[in-house]
Amino acid sequence: MSIRHERKDAMENRQLILQTANQLFHEHGVHSVSMHQIAKTAGIGQATLYRRYAHKGDLCFDVLQHYGSQIIQEITAYLDNHKHESPLDRLSGMLGFWIDAIEANAELIVEMSAKMNINCDNNDANFFISPMYRTIRDQLSELIRESIGDDPVHHPEPELAAHTIICSISPIGYFHIKNEKKYTKEHMKEHYRRLCVLLFKKG
């Protein structure tokens, strides 16, 4: 019984910390919020906070993971509700959700990247083994297969193509080209839509 109670308390503490951090980030900006402020607002000791999160980048990563779960649910619902649309239209819609997520969490992503060693050797922070990556890649691959139909010879392999698209909208690369070219978010969405049409249109 005591083990279950401890696990329940740990889960409730995690939810409290994430909700508090998200609220403070929204109100004051990620960079301005300290771990001390998060602990004080949540009503927990700093030692408790640091036992779960070594630094703010670690906490930002968990906030993003939680947000990622919501994005997966939204994308899944979108695809279910737009089955009548063409694969390319649904593909563009998916990428729109992805771009909105990057734009909404830009500061979180920057803070996380600055504090954490994000690489393929760090499994805790490796996006490419996360449920979000796997789900998005699988959904994109399926839409690409629908788009190319019975003519796969003249098109890229669906899973590789899906992976390439995801990598091309990584936050660092996305904001680099957006800022260099002074594109708006809507411009970026349109450019990716055109790219998908160019790569995956039949005929």
C-alpha positions as CSV (number, residue, x, y, z in Angstrom):
1,M,0.0,0.0,0.0
2,S,2.8,2.4,0.9
3,I,4.5,1.9,-2.5
4,R,1.3,2.7,-4.4
5,H,0.8,5.8,-2.2
6,E,4.3,7.0,-2.9
7,R,3.8,6.5,-6.7
8,K,0.5,8.4,-6.5
9,D,2.1,11.2,-4.6
10,A,4.9,11.4,-7.1
11,M,2.5,11.5,-10.0
12,E,0.5,14.3,-8.4
13,N,3.6,16.2,-7.6
14,R,4.7,15.9,-11.2
15,Q,1.4,17.2,-12.5
16,L,1.5,20.1,-10.0
17,I,5.0,21.1,-11.1
18,L,4.1,20.9,-14.8
19,Q,0.9,22.9,-14.4
20,T,2.7,25.6,-12.3
21,A,5.7,25.8,-14.7
22,N,3.4,26.1,-17.7
23,Q,1.4,28.9,-16.1
24,L,4.4,30.8,-15.0
25,F,6.1,30.4,-18.5
26,H,2.9,31.7,-20.1
27,E,2.7,34.7,-17.8
28,H,6.3,35.7,-17.5
29,G,8.2,34.0,-20.3
30,V,10.4,30.9,-20.0
31,H,13.7,32.7,-19.5
32,S,12.4,34.9,-16.7
33,V,11.1,32.1,-14.5
34,S,13.4,30.5,-12.0
35,M,13.3,27.1,-10.5
36,H,12.9,28.8,-7.1
37,Q,9.8,30.6,-8.4
38,I,8.3,27.4,-9.7
39,A,8.8,25.6,-6.4
40,K,7.5,28.5,-4.3
41,T,4.4,28.9,-6.5
42,A,3.7,25.2,-6.5
43,G,4.1,25.1,-2.7
44,I,6.8,22.5,-2.7
45,G,10.4,22.5,-1.5
46,Q,13.2,23.3,-3.9
47,A,14.8,19.9,-2.9
48,T,11.7,18.1,-4.0
49,L,11.8,20.0,-7.3
50,Y,15.4,19.3,-8.0
51,R,15.1,15.6,-7.1
52,R,12.8,15.3,-10.1
53,Y,14.4,17.9,-12.4
54,A,18.1,18.6,-12.3
55,H,17.7,21.9,-14.0
56,K,15.2,24.0,-15.9
57,G,16.0,22.5,-19.2
58,D,15.0,19.1,-17.9
59,L,11.7,20.6,-16.7
60,C,11.1,22.3,-20.1
61,F,11.6,19.0,-21.8
62,D,8.9,17.3,-19.6
63,V,6.6,20.3,-20.3
64,L,7.1,19.8,-24.0
65,Q,6.6,16.0,-23.7
66,H,3.2,16.7,-22.0
67,Y,2.3,19.2,-24.7
68,G,3.4,16.7,-27.4
69,S,0.8,14.2,-26.1
70,Q,-1.9,16.8,-26.6
71,I,-0.7,17.5,-30.1
72,I,-0.8,13.8,-31.0
73,Q,-4.4,13.7,-29.8
74,E,-5.3,16.8,-31.8
75,I,-3.7,15.5,-35.0
76,T,-5.4,12.1,-34.6
77,A,-8.7,13.8,-34.2
78,Y,-8.0,16.0,-37.2
79,L,-7.2,13.0,-39.4
80,D,-10.3,11.2,-38.2
81,N,-12.5,14.2,-39.0
82,H,-11.0,14.9,-42.4
83,K,-11.0,11.4,-44.0
84,H,-12.9,12.8,-47.0
85,E,-10.0,15.1,-47.9
86,S,-7.2,14.2,-50.2
87,P,-4.0,12.7,-48.7
88,L,-2.0,15.8,-49.7
89,D,-4.6,18.1,-48.0
90,R,-4.4,16.0,-44.8
91,L,-0.6,16.0,-45.0
92,S,-0.6,19.8,-45.2
93,G,-3.0,19.9,-42.3
94,M,-0.7,17.7,-40.2
95,L,2.3,19.9,-40.9
96,G,0.2,22.9,-40.0
97,F,-0.3,21.5,-36.5
98,W,3.4,20.8,-36.3
99,I,4.4,24.3,-37.2
100,D,1.8,25.8,-34.8
101,A,3.3,23.7,-32.0
102,I,6.9,24.9,-32.8
103,E,5.8,28.5,-32.9
104,A,3.8,28.3,-29.7
105,N,6.7,26.7,-27.8
106,A,9.7,28.4,-29.4
107,E,11.0,29.8,-26.1
108,L,10.6,26.5,-24.3
109,I,12.6,24.7,-27.0
110,V,15.4,27.2,-26.9
111,E,15.7,27.0,-23.1
112,M,15.6,23.3,-23.2
113,S,18.3,23.1,-25.9
114,A,20.5,25.5,-24.0
115,K,20.4,23.5,-20.7
116,M,20.4,19.9,-22.0
117,N,22.7,17.8,-24.1
118,I,20.2,16.9,-26.8
119,N,21.8,14.1,-28.8
120,C,21.3,10.5,-29.9
121,D,23.3,9.2,-26.9
122,N,21.0,10.8,-24.4
123,N,17.9,8.6,-24.5
124,D,16.0,10.7,-22.0
125,A,16.2,13.7,-24.4
126,N,16.3,11.9,-27.7
127,F,13.3,13.1,-29.7
128,F,13.7,10.3,-32.2
129,I,12.8,7.6,-29.8
130,S,9.8,9.5,-28.3
131,P,6.2,8.4,-28.8
132,M,5.5,11.8,-30.5
133,Y,8.2,11.2,-33.2
134,R,7.0,7.6,-33.8
135,T,3.3,8.6,-34.1
136,I,3.9,11.5,-36.4
137,R,6.3,9.5,-38.6
138,D,3.8,6.7,-38.9
139,Q,0.9,9.0,-39.7
140,L,3.0,10.9,-42.3
141,S,4.2,7.7,-43.9
142,E,0.6,6.4,-44.3
143,L,-0.5,9.7,-46.0
144,I,2.5,9.6,-48.3
145,R,1.7,6.0,-49.3
146,E,-1.9,7.1,-50.1
147,S,-0.5,10.0,-52.1
148,I,1.9,8.1,-54.3
149,G,-0.5,5.1,-54.8
150,D,0.7,2.4,-57.1
151,D,3.6,4.4,-58.4
152,P,6.3,4.2,-55.7
153,V,9.2,3.9,-58.1
154,H,9.4,7.6,-58.9
155,H,8.8,8.8,-55.3
156,P,10.9,8.6,-52.1
157,E,10.4,5.7,-49.7
158,P,7.5,6.8,-47.4
159,E,9.2,6.3,-44.0
160,L,12.4,8.0,-45.1
161,A,10.3,10.8,-46.7
162,A,8.4,11.2,-43.4
163,H,11.6,11.3,-41.4
164,T,13.1,13.9,-43.7
165,I,10.0,16.1,-43.5
166,I,10.1,16.0,-39.7
167,C,13.8,16.8,-39.6
168,S,13.3,19.7,-42.0
169,I,10.8,21.3,-39.6
170,S,13.1,20.9,-36.6
171,P,12.9,24.1,-34.5
172,I,16.5,25.3,-35.2
173,G,16.2,24.8,-39.0
174,Y,12.7,26.1,-39.2
175,F,13.4,29.4,-37.4
176,H,16.7,29.8,-39.3
177,I,15.2,29.9,-42.7
178,K,12.0,31.6,-41.5
179,N,14.0,34.5,-40.0
180,E,16.5,34.7,-42.8
181,K,13.8,35.0,-45.5
182,K,11.5,37.0,-43.2
183,Y,8.6,34.6,-43.8
184,T,5.5,34.6,-41.8
185,K,4.1,31.4,-40.2
186,E,1.5,31.2,-43.0
187,H,4.2,31.5,-45.6
188,M,6.0,28.6,-44.0
189,K,2.9,26.5,-44.1
190,E,2.3,27.3,-47.7
191,H,5.8,26.5,-48.7
192,Y,5.7,23.1,-47.0
193,R,2.3,22.4,-48.7
194,R,3.9,23.2,-52.1
195,L,6.9,21.0,-51.3
196,C,4.6,18.1,-50.5
197,V,2.7,18.6,-53.8
198,L,6.0,18.6,-55.6
199,L,7.3,15.4,-54.0
200,F,4.2,13.3,-53.7
201,K,1.7,14.3,-56.3
202,K,0.7,11.5,-58.6
203,G,1.6,11.6,-62.3
